Amino acid sequence: MDVQKYIASGILELYIAGILSDKENLEIAKYAKEYPEIQKEIEAIEASILEVSKKASPGYNHSFASMMDRINHEAKVITINRKSSPALAYVGWAASILLAIGLFYMYQQNQDLKSDIQVVEKQNIDLEQQIADTDSSLEKTQYLLNILRDKNISVIPLDGQIVSPTSYAKAYWNKQEEKVFIDAKGLPEPPDGFVYQVWSLKLSPLTPTSMGLLEDFTTDENKVFALNNPNESEAFGITLEPAGGSDSPTLEQLYTLGVISAS
Amino acid sequence: MQLDLLVDQFKKKDPSAFEQLYNMYSENICGVINTIVKNDALAQEICQDVFIKIWNNCESYNSSKGRFFTWILNIARNAAIDEIRSKSYKNAKKNLSADYFVSILQNKEEEEEFTVDTKGLKKLVQNLKEKCVQIIELIYFRGYTQKDAAVELNIPIGTVKTRNRSCISQLRENMVSK
């Protein structure tokens, strides 16, 4: 065979392009083994096509590893339906059990955290309530303090009487505003069914006028009661009366009494 | 021989042999695809698909019927041609028959940044006649048979082989003189 002529025919170029028949391909592969020149020529032709295609390449930035990841991933998807090795199955089961345990653990943790949050929220609400209470108590106290500091206030101490010598009270009278504040801290708690009643007194002749009741005595925290007093009072007295109060004072139950000093 | 050993190992699904072949040919295969789709990103995408196909079909390569590169060249060519025949590619208004692979040069020069080695490609094909560019395109990157190429180029079928040979020879000279 004339090797040079064979090469010159241009068939080897088409061999590299892969456009020959199977018969021709087999023939050339056989010749390539027999004649080193043909093999060499084939490699040179291939190299030229490799060069052109390489120069036309946009570069290739996909790593081999990332492609193998894709291959393995796709292979796994396919093999699920086929027989899977028992070892893989065990690993799979173990993994899913671990996952289930993990999920359950996470769920528990989540529940615990939720209940912790609830407790803390409850505590927050309680604390806020306390702050609000303290605020309103402070407000009340300041309000009282302001009243007592008013320059128009006259202070009348009411001393304990025969029924209860240790009792005492104080009346703060603002004549202009016709208001009396009774500080009843020094009075004992009234028995059930009874209530303290405050009287404005004229002394000669002795004329009592009811100013009102010290309602809710036990529950009132600061025991300061505001009452209206449009009267020209000369003294104030506090008596213990049946619930609802009386029209005229029960003098046997006169707890405290104080005379207004002429000023 | 080194390459034959590698290919044998590859046919036995040896990933490290595959990796070596991949490193040897991935750029070329991308280039082949790029001559057809003329879109860098698309070429890279198809290129990976092609290598996955190569791996999955490794048993079907038969060394007595052709070179390993010829085998993967065919797979890449078919994948790229399938792509440009696909609806999505046509919708992107790509004109596939009009320009040859050297049009990558013109397209690239219009862009500021490019990844294709345009300088190298230019040098390689600078003195090739247009009929050479055409025949190389048809035979290697389009997979035309001698008969189809003869019809397309309007030349006698007996001329295809010899014209192609002289064009490849010119290419080889350009490589040497480089």
Interface residues (C-beta under 8 A of the other chain):
Chain A: A8 S9 G10 I11 E13 L14 Y15 I16 A17 G18 I19 D22 N25 L26 A29 I42 A44 I45 E46 A47 S48 I49 L50 E51 V52 S53 K54 K55 A56 S57 P58 G59 Y60 N61 H62 F64 M67 M68 R70 I71 E74
Chain B: P15 E19 Y22 N23 Y25 S26 E27 N28 I29 C30 G31 V32 N34 T35 D40 A41 A43 Q44 C47 Q48 F51 I52 W55 N56 S63 S64 K65 G66 R67 F69 T70 W71 L73 N74 F101 I104 T115 V116 D117 G120 L121 L124 V125 I136 I139 Y140 G143 Y144 T145 Q146 K161 T162 R163 N164 R165 I168 L171 R172 M175
